[in-house]
């Protein structure tokens, strides 16, 4: 049985109109063994909901859509890199299957939806916070499409 994937949306809807806001989609824990990413993501969420002046400004100007755990099945099973079906999800962004990679499929559908009918003024960068590079070049994202897509990857070992 698949576990539920949570998505958190953070923004201050009282300040500037939605169309004037930027959009950031943040994902974490695509690899179950990257448990420190959960703490980092929790820290990001804690900061964004705090009363810190910078957090308040960010909420006024940015809508954050956060998926704190992109691979809950793999985490539950104690896997290091793979999902319930045995896939390294980072290798399936190009064409995720709704059956074999449901979490990726859902997040990619969100990205597609936001790029086709953006409710906000998009940020025009793609970032992969840790790792070799963005999981793949997504052809759905044309030049000028939305997106800052930080993906939090945290490892226990230090890399050179």
N, C-alpha and C positions, 0 to 999 in steps of 0.2 A: 504494500500500500504506500502510495506517495504521500509525503508530508506537505503541509501548506507552506507556501512561500509568502512571506510578508512583504508588503511594499508600504513605505512610509512617505507621506508627502508633507513637506514642511515649507511654509511660506506665511507671510503676514498678509492676509487678504483685505486688511483695512486701509493700508497705505496707498500704494500705487495700483492702478488698474492692471489686470492680468496681462493684457496685451503689451504692456511696457516692461514686463519682467523677463529676465533671462531664465533659461531652464538648464538644470544640471541633473543628470541621471548618474547615480553612484551605486555601484554594485560591490559586494564583498563576498568572500568565502566561496569562490568558484571551485577551489581545491579544498577539500575537507581538512587536510593536514595543516592548513594555514590558520590555525586557531588564533594567533595573535591578531589577525585581521578583524575578528569579532570585537576585540577590545578597542582597536582603532576606530572601527565603525561606531561603536557605542560612544566613544569619546567625541567623534564628529557630531553625532546626534545630540549628545549632552550639551556640547558647545552651542549648536544651532538653536536649541530650545532655551538656552540661558538668557539672562538679562544683560549679558555683556554688550557694550555698545556696538562692537563689530558684528556680533551675531544679529542684533536688531537691524543693522543696515543691510546685512546679507538677506534676511527674511523680507525686508522691504523691497528689494530689487531682484531677488532670485527665487524661483520655485525649485526646491530640491525633491527629487523622487529617488528614494533610497531603497535598495533591496539588500538588507543586511546579510542574508545568507542565500546565495544563489544555488547551493547544492545541499539542501537539508537532508536528503536521503543518504548521500555519501557521508555526511557528518554523523548521522544517526548510526550508520553501519560501522563507523570507525575507519573508513577508507582514507587513504592519503591523497590520492589525486582523482579518483573516479567516482561516478555516480552509481545509483542503484543498478543501472544496466551495464556498468563496467566501462563507461565512456569518460574520457578526459573532456569535460565540457568546453574547455577553452579551445579545443580543436574543431568545434562544431558550430561556430557562430555563423559561418557562411550560409548554411542551409539546415537549421535545426528542425528536427522532427517533433511535431506535437506529441507523439507517442513516446519516442526514445529520449528526447531532451525537452520535456515540457517547460522547465523553468527558463531555459534559453529561448525557447519559442515565444513564451509570454513576454519576456523582456524585449526581445527583438520586435515583436508586434507593437509594443509600446513605443519603441524607437521609430518604427515605420509610421505609426499613427501620428506621433509628434512631428515627424518630418513632412508628412503630407498635409496635415492640418494643424500647424503649430498654434496652440492657444496663447503662446507667449513669443516674445522677441528672442530668437535662439542665439546662443553663444556658438560661434563658428569655429570651434576647435575640437579635436578629439585627443584625449589623453589616456594613457594607460599608466597609472601611477607606478606600478612595479611589474616587471616582467620584460620579456624581450622586446615587445612592441604591442600595438593594438592587436587583439586576437586575430583579426583579419581585416583587410580593407573591405569595408561594407559597400557594395555597389549601390545599395539603396540610398546611401548618403551622397548626394550630388554636391558639387561645390556650392557653398553657401547654405547647405542644410544645417539643421540644428546641431551641434551637440558637443557638449563637454561630457565625456563618458568616463569618469574616473572609476577604475576598478582597483579596489584595495587588495593587495597581495602582501601578506606579511609572513616572513620565514623566521624560523628559530635560529638558523645558522647565518652567519654573515658571509656575504659573497664578495669576492675581490672584484 
